[in-house]
Amino acid sequence: MATIINDRIDVRISKEQKELIKYASVLKGFKSLTEFIVYCANAEANKIIKENEIVLQTYEDKKIFMDAILNPPRANDKLKRAQMNHSEFVKTNEPKD
């Protein structure tokens, strides 16, 4: 499978980091350091995306979330008290000029 080069990323790293990455790429059997770095970056990007999609997996989850954002419930007494406490805390801890 041929790799098509569409873009370039320049990265500056220490000599020690490069040697560590190079050693790992050799251990994994990659043909080049670039191939290893692209593979690892792609794998990590997919992992991060997958982890972030877990929160709202279904259309129904997304619908419920958006409804809560667009139509939030009224604040109850505990929330109002917490907001007052926070405001007082901020006022008493403001830096003095």
N, C-alpha and C positions, 0 to 999 in steps of 0.2 A: 504494500500500500504506500503510494508516494505521498509525501507531505508537501502541500502547497504553501509557500511562504507569502503571506499577505502583508505582514507588518513586522515591526521591530520594536523590541523593548531593550533599553540600555540600563544596566544595573551596576552600581559600584559596590563591591564587597571587599572585605579584608582578605588578605592572602590565606589566612587560616580558615575562613569560611569557604573560600573556593576549594581549598584542598580537602576539606571535610565533605563538601558536596561532590567533588570529583571522586573521592574514595567510595562514597555511597553509590554513585552511578556505576562504577566499575563492579562493585559487589552485586548490584542488581542486573548487570549484563547489558547496560545500554551502550549503544554504539558511540554516542557523543554526549558531552556535558549538556549541550543545548537540548537534545532529545529528552534527557532525564529531567531537566528543569521544566520544560514544557509539560511533560507528563505529570510531574508533581504539582505544578501550579494548576493544571486542569483538574486533577483529582481533588485538590483542596477546594477549588472554586465550586465544583459540583457538590462536595460534602457540605459546604457552607450554605449553598442554595437549598439543598435538601433539608437541612436542619431548620432553616427559616420557613420553609413551606409546611412543615409539620404542624405548626400552630393553627393554620387555617387550611385544613386538608380538603374539605369539601365545599361545594358551592353554598350549601346550607350554613356552614361555619362562617363563611365570608358574609353571607346575608345577615346573620345574627350580629356579627361584629359591626357591620356598617350601620345597622339599625340602632345599635347601642351608641354609636358615635353621633349619628344624625338626630336621634331622639333619646337623649340621655334621661334617666329617671330623675325625679326631683330629689334634691338633697334632703337627707333625713337629719334628725337632731344631732346625731353623732358626727356626721360629716360637717355640719355647720359649726359645731364646737371645735372640731379639729382645725377647721379653717381659721377660726378666731384665735386658737392657741398658736397656730403657725404665724399669723399676722403679728401677734404680741411678741413672739419669740424673735421674729425678724426685726421689729422695732427696737427691742431691748438689746439686740446684738449688732446693730448697725455700727460700722466704724465711725468714730468721731473725727471730724476734720481738724 
